[in-house]
């Protein structure tokens, strides 16, 4: 086997071992966490559930005009 092929295999093996050591959680725990997040985080794209979004202070325009500026 050539030296280059051998180094590629060793590097690939090292990456696989790193992935194997990543922390894992059961699917049921991940589902609970996701469900909890979805129920506690308001999504204003669903106004029938969360109501209208609050007023955006950055969207309001003071004074007349279109709010455009020319540099």
N, CA, C and O atoms as a Maestro MAE file, in Angstrom:
{
 s_m_m2io_version
 :::
 2.0.0
}

f_m_ct {
 s_m_title
 :::
 protein
 m_atom[284] {
  # First column is atom index #
  i_m_mmod_type
  r_m_x_coord
  r_m_y_coord
  r_m_z_coord
  i_m_residue_number
  s_m_chain_name
  s_m_pdb_residue_name
  s_m_pdb_atom_name
  i_m_atomic_number
  :::
  1 25 0.858 -1.167 0.000 1 A "UNK " " N  " 7
  2 3 0.000 0.000 0.000 1 A "UNK " " CA " 6
  3 2 0.905 1.232 0.000 1 A "UNK " " C  " 6
  4 15 1.925 1.267 0.688 1 A "UNK " " O  " 8
  5 25 0.522 2.222 -0.768 2 A "UNK " " N  " 7
  6 3 1.358 3.415 -0.858 2 A "UNK " " CA " 6
  7 2 1.261 4.230 0.431 2 A "UNK " " C  " 6
  8 15 0.297 4.117 1.189 2 A "UNK " " O  " 8
  9 25 2.260 5.033 0.650 3 A "UNK " " N  " 7
  10 3 2.307 5.872 1.852 3 A "UNK " " CA " 6
  11 2 1.134 6.857 1.883 3 A "UNK " " C  " 6
  12 15 0.556 7.099 2.943 3 A "UNK " " O  " 8
  13 25 0.787 7.417 0.738 4 A "UNK " " N  " 7
  14 3 -0.313 8.369 0.662 4 A "UNK " " CA " 6
  15 2 -1.640 7.716 1.050 4 A "UNK " " C  " 6
  16 15 -2.405 8.287 1.827 4 A "UNK " " O  " 8
  17 25 -1.912 6.541 0.522 5 A "UNK " " N  " 7
  18 3 -3.145 5.823 0.851 5 A "UNK " " CA " 6
  19 2 -3.192 5.507 2.344 5 A "UNK " " C  " 6
  20 15 -4.229 5.650 2.992 5 A "UNK " " O  " 8
  21 25 -2.071 5.084 2.864 6 A "UNK " " N  " 7
  22 3 -1.994 4.730 4.280 6 A "UNK " " CA " 6
  23 2 -2.304 5.957 5.153 6 A "UNK " " C  " 6
  24 15 -3.054 5.846 6.123 6 A "UNK " " O  " 8
  25 25 -1.737 7.117 4.820 7 A "UNK " " N  " 7
  26 3 -1.992 8.327 5.600 7 A "UNK " " CA " 6
  27 2 -3.462 8.739 5.518 7 A "UNK " " C  " 6
  28 15 -4.037 9.183 6.512 7 A "UNK " " O  " 8
  29 25 -4.073 8.595 4.336 8 A "UNK " " N  " 7
  30 3 -5.492 8.919 4.195 8 A "UNK " " CA " 6
  31 2 -6.357 8.012 5.073 8 A "UNK " " C  " 6
  32 15 -7.310 8.471 5.703 8 A "UNK " " O  " 8
  33 25 -6.017 6.732 5.106 9 A "UNK " " N  " 7
  34 3 -6.782 5.782 5.919 9 A "UNK " " CA " 6
  35 2 -6.619 6.095 7.395 9 A "UNK " " C  " 6
  36 15 -7.590 6.060 8.151 9 A "UNK " " O  " 8
  37 25 -5.401 6.399 7.807 10 A "UNK " " N  " 7
  38 3 -5.148 6.723 9.215 10 A "UNK " " CA " 6
  39 2 -5.901 7.990 9.602 10 A "UNK " " C  " 6
  40 15 -6.492 8.049 10.681 10 A "UNK " " O  " 8
  41 25 -5.890 9.003 8.742 11 A "UNK " " N  " 7
  42 3 -6.603 10.252 9.012 11 A "UNK " " CA " 6
  43 2 -8.108 10.010 9.087 11 A "UNK " " C  " 6
  44 15 -8.780 10.541 9.970 11 A "UNK " " O  " 8
  45 25 -8.626 9.222 8.179 12 A "UNK " " N  " 7
  46 3 -10.061 8.898 8.195 12 A "UNK " " CA " 6
  47 2 -10.416 8.149 9.478 12 A "UNK " " C  " 6
  48 15 -11.450 8.423 10.088 12 A "UNK " " O  " 8
  49 25 -9.592 7.231 9.882 13 A "UNK " " N  " 7
  50 3 -9.815 6.477 11.109 13 A "UNK " " CA " 6
  51 2 -9.814 7.413 12.325 13 A "UNK " " C  " 6
  52 15 -10.638 7.260 13.227 13 A "UNK " " O  " 8
  53 25 -8.899 8.368 12.348 14 A "UNK " " N  " 7
  54 3 -8.833 9.323 13.456 14 A "UNK " " CA " 6
  55 2 -10.119 10.144 13.535 14 A "UNK " " C  " 6
  56 15 -10.650 10.352 14.626 14 A "UNK " " O  " 8
  57 25 -10.633 10.619 12.376 15 A "UNK " " N  " 7
  58 3 -11.876 11.388 12.363 15 A "UNK " " CA " 6
  59 2 -13.060 10.541 12.837 15 A "UNK " " C  " 6
  60 15 -13.925 11.035 13.561 15 A "UNK " " O  " 8
  61 25 -13.101 9.289 12.438 16 A "UNK " " N  " 7
  62 3 -14.190 8.406 12.887 16 A "UNK " " CA " 6
  63 2 -14.144 8.210 14.396 16 A "UNK " " C  " 6
  64 15 -15.186 8.194 15.052 16 A "UNK " " O  " 8
  65 25 -12.948 8.060 14.949 17 A "UNK " " N  " 7
  66 3 -12.819 7.904 16.407 17 A "UNK " " CA " 6
  67 2 -13.268 9.173 17.124 17 A "UNK " " C  " 6
  68 15 -13.897 9.092 18.179 17 A "UNK " " O  " 8
  69 25 -12.954 10.347 16.568 18 A "UNK " " N  " 7
  70 3 -13.413 11.598 17.168 18 A "UNK " " CA " 6
  71 2 -14.934 11.666 17.175 18 A "UNK " " C  " 6
  72 15 -15.535 12.064 18.173 18 A "UNK " " O  " 8
  73 25 -15.555 11.282 16.073 19 A "UNK " " N  " 7
  74 3 -17.014 11.301 15.996 19 A "UNK " " CA " 6
  75 2 -17.635 10.323 16.988 19 A "UNK " " C  " 6
  76 15 -18.703 10.578 17.544 19 A "UNK " " O  " 8
  77 25 -16.962 9.218 17.201 20 A "UNK " " N  " 7
  78 3 -17.473 8.209 18.124 20 A "UNK " " CA " 6
  79 2 -17.498 8.733 19.554 20 A "UNK " " C  " 6
  80 15 -18.318 8.291 20.359 20 A "UNK " " O  " 8
  81 25 -16.611 9.665 19.880 21 A "UNK " " N  " 7
  82 3 -16.527 10.189 21.238 21 A "UNK " " CA " 6
  83 2 -17.437 11.390 21.474 21 A "UNK " " C  " 6
  84 15 -17.484 11.902 22.592 21 A "UNK " " O  " 8
  85 25 -18.163 11.856 20.455 22 A "UNK " " N  " 7
  86 3 -19.084 12.965 20.640 22 A "UNK " " CA " 6
  87 2 -20.191 12.564 21.606 22 A "UNK " " C  " 6
  88 15 -20.642 11.419 21.595 22 A "UNK " " O  " 8
  89 25 -20.633 13.510 22.448 23 A "UNK " " N  " 7
  90 3 -21.716 13.172 23.384 23 A "UNK " " CA " 6
  91 2 -23.007 12.871 22.631 23 A "UNK " " C  " 6
  92 15 -23.318 13.519 21.632 23 A "UNK " " O  " 8
  93 25 -23.732 11.913 23.105 24 A "UNK " " N  " 7
  94 3 -24.983 11.500 22.479 24 A "UNK " " CA " 6
  95 2 -26.089 11.499 23.533 24 A "UNK " " C  " 6
  96 15 -25.845 11.262 24.716 24 A "UNK " " O  " 8
  97 25 -27.318 11.771 23.068 25 A "UNK " " N  " 7
  98 3 -28.472 11.690 23.956 25 A "UNK " " CA " 6
  99 2 -29.522 10.816 23.284 25 A "UNK " " C  " 6
  100 15 -29.566 10.732 22.057 25 A "UNK " " O  " 8
  101 25 -30.360 10.172 24.071 26 A "UNK " " N  " 7
  102 3 -31.412 9.340 23.476 26 A "UNK " " CA " 6
  103 2 -32.402 10.197 22.688 26 A "UNK " " C  " 6
  104 15 -32.578 11.381 22.978 26 A "UNK " " O  " 8
  105 25 -33.033 9.601 21.709 27 A "UNK " " N  " 7
  106 3 -33.995 10.309 20.864 27 A "UNK " " CA " 6
  107 2 -35.145 10.842 21.700 27 A "UNK " " C  " 6
  108 15 -35.624 11.948 21.449 27 A "UNK " " O  " 8
  109 25 -35.599 10.082 22.688 28 A "UNK " " N  " 7
  110 3 -36.713 10.535 23.518 28 A "UNK " " CA " 6
  111 2 -36.348 11.828 24.256 28 A "UNK " " C  " 6
  112 15 -37.187 12.718 24.395 28 A "UNK " " O  " 8
  113 25 -35.118 11.934 24.723 29 A "UNK " " N  " 7
  114 3 -34.675 13.139 25.415 29 A "UNK " " CA " 6
  115 2 -34.578 14.312 24.437 29 A "UNK " " C  " 6
  116 15 -34.946 15.435 24.781 29 A "UNK " " O  " 8
  117 25 -34.091 14.061 23.239 30 A "UNK " " N  " 7
  118 3 -34.013 15.113 22.226 30 A "UNK " " CA " 6
  119 2 -35.409 15.606 21.861 30 A "UNK " " C  " 6
  120 15 -35.614 16.808 21.690 30 A "UNK " " O  " 8
  121 25 -36.372 14.691 21.740 31 A "UNK " " N  " 7
  122 3 -37.755 15.072 21.417 31 A "UNK " " CA " 6
  123 2 -38.362 15.908 22.530 31 A "UNK " " C  " 6
  124 15 -39.047 16.894 22.260 31 A "UNK " " O  " 8
  125 25 -38.119 15.525 23.779 32 A "UNK " " N  " 7
  126 3 -38.627 16.298 24.907 32 A "UNK " " CA " 6
  127 2 -38.053 17.709 24.897 32 A "UNK " " C  " 6
  128 15 -38.772 18.684 25.119 32 A "UNK " " O  " 8
  129 25 -36.769 17.807 24.642 33 A "UNK " " N  " 7
  130 3 -36.109 19.105 24.617 33 A "UNK " " CA " 6
  131 2 -36.667 19.972 23.495 33 A "UNK " " C  " 6
  132 15 -36.936 21.156 23.701 33 A "UNK " " O  " 8
  133 25 -36.841 19.399 22.324 34 A "UNK " " N  " 7
  134 3 -37.380 20.134 21.180 34 A "UNK " " CA " 6
  135 2 -38.818 20.572 21.440 34 A "UNK " " C  " 6
  136 15 -39.188 21.705 21.130 34 A "UNK " " O  " 8
  137 25 -39.626 19.687 22.004 35 A "UNK " " N  " 7
  138 3 -41.016 20.011 22.306 35 A "UNK " " CA " 6
  139 2 -41.086 21.138 23.321 35 A "UNK " " C  " 6
  140 15 -41.889 22.059 23.171 35 A "UNK " " O  " 8
  141 25 -40.258 21.077 24.347 36 A "UNK " " N  " 7
  142 3 -40.223 22.123 25.361 36 A "UNK " " CA " 6
  143 2 -39.839 23.465 24.749 36 A "UNK " " C  " 6
  144 15 -40.446 24.491 25.058 36 A "UNK " " O  " 8
  145 25 -38.839 23.455 23.886 37 A "UNK " " N  " 7
  146 3 -38.408 24.693 23.224 37 A "UNK " " CA " 6
  147 2 -39.524 25.268 22.363 37 A "UNK " " C  " 6
  148 15 -39.782 26.471 22.401 37 A "UNK " " O  " 8
  149 25 -40.186 24.417 21.589 38 A "UNK " " N  " 7
  150 3 -41.245 24.883 20.688 38 A "UNK " " CA " 6
  151 2 -42.426 25.453 21.465 38 A "UNK " " C  " 6
  152 15 -43.069 26.395 21.001 38 A "UNK " " O  " 8
  153 25 -42.720 24.905 22.630 39 A "UNK " " N  " 7
  154 3 -43.853 25.392 23.406 39 A "UNK " " CA " 6
  155 2 -43.524 26.673 24.164 39 A "UNK " " C  " 6
  156 15 -44.428 27.442 24.491 39 A "UNK " " O  " 8
  157 25 -42.259 26.915 24.446 40 A "UNK " " N  " 7
  158 3 -41.895 28.097 25.224 40 A "UNK " " CA " 6
  159 2 -41.397 29.261 24.370 40 A "UNK " " C  " 6
  160 15 -41.292 30.379 24.875 40 A "UNK " " O  " 8
  161 25 -41.089 29.036 23.104 41 A "UNK " " N  " 7
  162 3 -40.581 30.085 22.237 41 A "UNK " " CA " 6
  163 2 -41.677 30.549 21.292 41 A "UNK " " C  " 6
  164 15 -42.237 29.761 20.530 41 A "UNK " " O  " 8
  165 25 -41.973 31.836 21.354 42 A "UNK " " N  " 7
  166 3 -43.045 32.372 20.508 42 A "UNK " " CA " 6
  167 2 -42.580 32.480 19.064 42 A "UNK " " C  " 6
  168 15 -41.480 32.954 18.779 42 A "UNK " " O  " 8
  169 25 -43.434 32.035 18.169 43 A "UNK " " N  " 7
  170 3 -43.178 32.134 16.734 43 A "UNK " " CA " 6
  171 2 -44.277 33.013 16.145 43 A "UNK " " C  " 6
  172 15 -45.407 32.563 15.957 43 A "UNK " " O  " 8
  173 25 -43.943 34.261 15.855 44 A "UNK " " N  " 7
  174 3 -44.950 35.204 15.392 44 A "UNK " " CA " 6
  175 2 -45.368 34.960 13.951 44 A "UNK " " C  " 6
  176 15 -46.223 35.681 13.435 44 A "UNK " " O  " 8
  177 25 -44.796 33.974 13.293 45 A "UNK " " N  " 7
  178 3 -45.292 33.592 11.973 45 A "UNK " " CA " 6
  179 2 -46.547 32.742 12.096 45 A "UNK " " C  " 6
  180 15 -47.180 32.409 11.094 45 A "UNK " " O  " 8
  181 25 -46.909 32.389 13.335 46 A "UNK " " N  " 7
  182 3 -48.146 31.656 13.611 46 A "UNK " " CA " 6
  183 2 -49.044 32.536 14.472 46 A "UNK " " C  " 6
  184 15 -49.229 32.243 15.653 46 A "UNK " " O  " 8
  185 25 -49.610 33.612 13.912 47 A "UNK " " N  " 7
  186 3 -50.386 34.549 14.727 47 A "UNK " " CA " 6
  187 2 -51.645 33.929 15.327 47 A "UNK " " C  " 6
  188 15 -52.149 34.422 16.336 47 A "UNK " " O  " 8
  189 25 -52.160 32.859 14.728 48 A "UNK " " N  " 7
  190 3 -53.361 32.229 15.289 48 A "UNK " " CA " 6
  191 2 -53.053 31.586 16.638 48 A "UNK " " C  " 6
  192 15 -53.964 31.377 17.439 48 A "UNK " " O  " 8
  193 25 -51.809 31.275 16.898 49 A "UNK " " N  " 7
  194 3 -51.424 30.658 18.174 49 A "UNK " " CA " 6
  195 2 -50.856 31.693 19.133 49 A "UNK " " C  " 6
  196 15 -51.241 31.725 20.302 49 A "UNK " " O  " 8
  197 25 -49.940 32.546 18.657 50 A "UNK " " N  " 7
  198 3 -49.197 33.452 19.535 50 A "UNK " " CA " 6
  199 2 -49.713 34.887 19.498 50 A "UNK " " C  " 6
  200 15 -49.231 35.723 20.262 50 A "UNK " " O  " 8
  201 25 -50.673 35.196 18.638 51 A "UNK " " N  " 7
  202 3 -51.169 36.562 18.546 51 A "UNK " " CA " 6
  203 2 -50.268 37.403 17.649 51 A "UNK " " C  " 6
  204 15 -49.267 36.910 17.130 51 A "UNK " " O  " 8
  205 25 -50.623 38.667 17.469 52 A "UNK " " N  " 7
  206 3 -49.816 39.523 16.589 52 A "UNK " " CA " 6
  207 2 -48.458 39.812 17.234 52 A "UNK " " C  " 6
  208 15 -48.327 39.806 18.458 52 A "UNK " " O  " 8
  209 25 -47.469 40.058 16.411 53 A "UNK " " N  " 7
  210 3 -46.143 40.353 16.956 53 A "UNK " " CA " 6
  211 2 -46.128 41.715 17.642 53 A "UNK " " C  " 6
  212 15 -46.934 42.587 17.316 53 A "UNK " " O  " 8
  213 25 -45.210 41.898 18.596 54 A "UNK " " N  " 7
  214 3 -45.116 43.215 19.237 54 A "UNK " " CA " 6
  215 2 -44.581 44.245 18.237 54 A "UNK " " C  " 6
  216 15 -44.010 43.887 17.207 54 A "UNK " " O  " 8
  217 25 -44.771 45.502 18.552 55 A "UNK " " N  " 7
  218 3 -44.301 46.572 17.674 55 A "UNK " " CA " 6
  219 2 -42.775 46.525 17.597 55 A "UNK " " C  " 6
  220 15 -42.094 46.438 18.618 55 A "UNK " " O  " 8
  221 25 -42.256 46.584 16.385 56 A "UNK " " N  " 7
  222 3 -40.810 46.555 16.165 56 A "UNK " " CA " 6
  223 2 -40.282 47.988 16.230 56 A "UNK " " C  " 6
  224 15 -40.640 48.807 15.383 56 A "UNK " " O  " 8
  225 25 -39.437 48.310 17.216 57 A "UNK " " N  " 7
  226 3 -38.961 49.693 17.340 57 A "UNK " " CA " 6
  227 2 -38.068 50.115 16.178 57 A "UNK " " C  " 6
  228 15 -37.931 51.311 15.920 57 A "UNK " " O  " 8
  229 25 -37.472 49.186 15.488 58 A "UNK " " N  " 7
  230 3 -36.588 49.524 14.385 58 A "UNK " " CA " 6
  231 2 -37.370 49.743 13.081 58 A "UNK " " C  " 6
  232 15 -36.839 50.320 12.131 58 A "UNK " " O  " 8
  233 25 -38.611 49.290 13.033 59 A "UNK " " N  " 7
  234 3 -39.413 49.428 11.822 59 A "UNK " " CA " 6
  235 2 -40.191 50.726 11.781 59 A "UNK " " C  " 6
  236 15 -40.623 51.151 10.710 59 A "UNK " " O  " 8
  237 25 -40.383 51.375 12.944 60 A "UNK " " N  " 7
  238 3 -41.186 52.592 12.954 60 A "UNK " " CA " 6
  239 2 -40.418 53.742 12.329 60 A "UNK " " C  " 6
  240 15 -39.208 53.886 12.505 60 A "UNK " " O  " 8
  241 25 -41.161 54.551 11.594 61 A "UNK " " N  " 7
  242 3 -40.547 55.698 10.919 61 A "UNK " " CA " 6
  243 2 -41.052 56.970 11.591 61 A "UNK " " C  " 6
  244 15 -42.257 57.148 11.770 61 A "UNK " " O  " 8
  245 25 -40.142 57.839 11.957 62 A "UNK " " N  " 7
  246 3 -40.542 59.114 12.533 62 A "UNK " " CA " 6
  247 2 -40.464 60.164 11.433 62 A "UNK " " C  " 6
  248 15 -39.553 60.156 10.605 62 A "UNK " " O  " 8
  249 25 -41.412 61.044 11.441 63 A "UNK " " N  " 7
  250 3 -41.448 62.087 10.404 63 A "UNK " " CA " 6
  251 2 -41.945 61.504 9.108 63 A "UNK " " C  " 6
  252 15 -42.031 60.284 8.962 63 A "UNK " " O  " 8
  253 25 -42.267 62.349 8.180 64 A "UNK " " N  " 7
  254 3 -42.784 61.906 6.896 64 A "UNK " " CA " 6
  255 2 -41.693 61.360 6.013 64 A "UNK " " C  " 6
  256 15 -40.535 61.262 6.420 64 A "UNK " " O  " 8
  257 25 -42.057 61.015 4.838 65 A "UNK " " N  " 7
  258 3 -41.083 60.537 3.887 65 A "UNK " " CA " 6
  259 2 -40.932 59.036 3.921 65 A "UNK " " C  " 6
  260 15 -41.563 58.333 4.710 65 A "UNK " " O  " 8
  261 25 -40.079 58.576 3.043 66 A "UNK " " N  " 7
  262 3 -39.926 57.122 2.911 66 A "UNK " " CA " 6
  263 2 -38.848 56.554 3.831 66 A "UNK " " C  " 6
  264 15 -38.713 55.334 3.932 66 A "UNK " " O  " 8
  265 25 -38.088 57.398 4.492 67 A "UNK " " N  " 7
  266 3 -37.036 56.915 5.368 67 A "UNK " " CA " 6
  267 2 -35.762 56.570 4.621 67 A "UNK " " C  " 6
  268 15 -34.852 55.965 5.187 67 A "UNK " " O  " 8
  269 25 -35.690 56.948 3.360 68 A "UNK " " N  " 7
  270 3 -34.500 56.646 2.542 68 A "UNK " " CA " 6
  271 2 -33.454 57.737 2.738 68 A "UNK " " C  " 6
  272 15 -33.784 58.895 2.993 68 A "UNK " " O  " 8
  273 25 -32.229 57.360 2.619 69 A "UNK " " N  " 7
  274 3 -31.166 58.366 2.659 69 A "UNK " " CA " 6
  275 2 -30.217 58.105 1.506 69 A "UNK " " C  " 6
  276 15 -29.939 56.960 1.149 69 A "UNK " " O  " 8
  277 25 -29.724 59.202 0.929 70 A "UNK " " N  " 7
  278 3 -28.809 59.109 -0.201 70 A "UNK " " CA " 6
  279 2 -27.431 59.519 0.291 70 A "UNK " " C  " 6
  280 15 -27.264 60.553 0.938 70 A "UNK " " O  " 8
  281 25 -26.478 58.714 -0.019 71 A "UNK " " N  " 7
  282 3 -25.117 59.035 0.415 71 A "UNK " " CA " 6
  283 2 -24.345 59.669 -0.709 71 A "UNK " " C  " 6
  284 15 -23.175 60.011 -0.540 71 A "UNK " " O  " 8
  :::
 }
 m_bond[283] {
  # First column is bond index #
  i_m_from
  i_m_to
  i_m_order
  :::
  1 1 2 1
  2 2 3 1
  3 3 4 2
  4 3 5 1
  5 5 6 1
  6 6 7 1
  7 7 8 2
  8 7 9 1
  9 9 10 1
  10 10 11 1
  11 11 12 2
  12 11 13 1
  13 13 14 1
  14 14 15 1
  15 15 16 2
  16 15 17 1
  17 17 18 1
  18 18 19 1
  19 19 20 2
  20 19 21 1
  21 21 22 1
  22 22 23 1
  23 23 24 2
  24 23 25 1
  25 25 26 1
  26 26 27 1
  27 27 28 2
  28 27 29 1
  29 29 30 1
  30 30 31 1
  31 31 32 2
  32 31 33 1
  33 33 34 1
  34 34 35 1
  35 35 36 2
  36 35 37 1
  37 37 38 1
  38 38 39 1
  39 39 40 2
  40 39 41 1
  41 41 42 1
  42 42 43 1
  43 43 44 2
  44 43 45 1
  45 45 46 1
  46 46 47 1
  47 47 48 2
  48 47 49 1
  49 49 50 1
  50 50 51 1
  51 51 52 2
  52 51 53 1
  53 53 54 1
  54 54 55 1
  55 55 56 2
  56 55 57 1
  57 57 58 1
  58 58 59 1
  59 59 60 2
  60 59 61 1
  61 61 62 1
  62 62 63 1
  63 63 64 2
  64 63 65 1
  65 65 66 1
  66 66 67 1
  67 67 68 2
  68 67 69 1
  69 69 70 1
  70 70 71 1
  71 71 72 2
  72 71 73 1
  73 73 74 1
  74 74 75 1
  75 75 76 2
  76 75 77 1
  77 77 78 1
  78 78 79 1
  79 79 80 2
  80 79 81 1
  81 81 82 1
  82 82 83 1
  83 83 84 2
  84 83 85 1
  85 85 86 1
  86 86 87 1
  87 87 88 2
  88 87 89 1
  89 89 90 1
  90 90 91 1
  91 91 92 2
  92 91 93 1
  93 93 94 1
  94 94 95 1
  95 95 96 2
  96 95 97 1
  97 97 98 1
  98 98 99 1
  99 99 100 2
  100 99 101 1
  101 101 102 1
  102 102 103 1
  103 103 104 2
  104 103 105 1
  105 105 106 1
  106 106 107 1
  107 107 108 2
  108 107 109 1
  109 109 110 1
  110 110 111 1
  111 111 112 2
  112 111 113 1
  113 113 114 1
  114 114 115 1
  115 115 116 2
  116 115 117 1
  117 117 118 1
  118 118 119 1
  119 119 120 2
  120 119 121 1
  121 121 122 1
  122 122 123 1
  123 123 124 2
  124 123 125 1
  125 125 126 1
  126 126 127 1
  127 127 128 2
  128 127 129 1
  129 129 130 1
  130 130 131 1
  131 131 132 2
  132 131 133 1
  133 133 134 1
  134 134 135 1
  135 135 136 2
  136 135 137 1
  137 137 138 1
  138 138 139 1
  139 139 140 2
  140 139 141 1
  141 141 142 1
  142 142 143 1
  143 143 144 2
  144 143 145 1
  145 145 146 1
  146 146 147 1
  147 147 148 2
  148 147 149 1
  149 149 150 1
  150 150 151 1
  151 151 152 2
  152 151 153 1
  153 153 154 1
  154 154 155 1
  155 155 156 2
  156 155 157 1
  157 157 158 1
  158 158 159 1
  159 159 160 2
  160 159 161 1
  161 161 162 1
  162 162 163 1
  163 163 164 2
  164 163 165 1
  165 165 166 1
  166 166 167 1
  167 167 168 2
  168 167 169 1
  169 169 170 1
  170 170 171 1
  171 171 172 2
  172 171 173 1
  173 173 174 1
  174 174 175 1
  175 175 176 2
  176 175 177 1
  177 177 178 1
  178 178 179 1
  179 179 180 2
  180 179 181 1
  181 181 182 1
  182 182 183 1
  183 183 184 2
  184 183 185 1
  185 185 186 1
  186 186 187 1
  187 187 188 2
  188 187 189 1
  189 189 190 1
  190 190 191 1
  191 191 192 2
  192 191 193 1
  193 193 194 1
  194 194 195 1
  195 195 196 2
  196 195 197 1
  197 197 198 1
  198 198 199 1
  199 199 200 2
  200 199 201 1
  201 201 202 1
  202 202 203 1
  203 203 204 2
  204 203 205 1
  205 205 206 1
  206 206 207 1
  207 207 208 2
  208 207 209 1
  209 209 210 1
  210 210 211 1
  211 211 212 2
  212 211 213 1
  213 213 214 1
  214 214 215 1
  215 215 216 2
  216 215 217 1
  217 217 218 1
  218 218 219 1
  219 219 220 2
  220 219 221 1
  221 221 222 1
  222 222 223 1
  223 223 224 2
  224 223 225 1
  225 225 226 1
  226 226 227 1
  227 227 228 2
  228 227 229 1
  229 229 230 1
  230 230 231 1
  231 231 232 2
  232 231 233 1
  233 233 234 1
  234 234 235 1
  235 235 236 2
  236 235 237 1
  237 237 238 1
  238 238 239 1
  239 239 240 2
  240 239 241 1
  241 241 242 1
  242 242 243 1
  243 243 244 2
  244 243 245 1
  245 245 246 1
  246 246 247 1
  247 247 248 2
  248 247 249 1
  249 249 250 1
  250 250 251 1
  251 251 252 2
  252 251 253 1
  253 253 254 1
  254 254 255 1
  255 255 256 2
  256 255 257 1
  257 257 258 1
  258 258 259 1
  259 259 260 2
  260 259 261 1
  261 261 262 1
  262 262 263 1
  263 263 264 2
  264 263 265 1
  265 265 266 1
  266 266 267 1
  267 267 268 2
  268 267 269 1
  269 269 270 1
  270 270 271 1
  271 271 272 2
  272 271 273 1
  273 273 274 1
  274 274 275 1
  275 275 276 2
  276 275 277 1
  277 277 278 1
  278 278 279 1
  279 279 280 2
  280 279 281 1
  281 281 282 1
  282 282 283 1
  283 283 284 2
  :::
 }
}
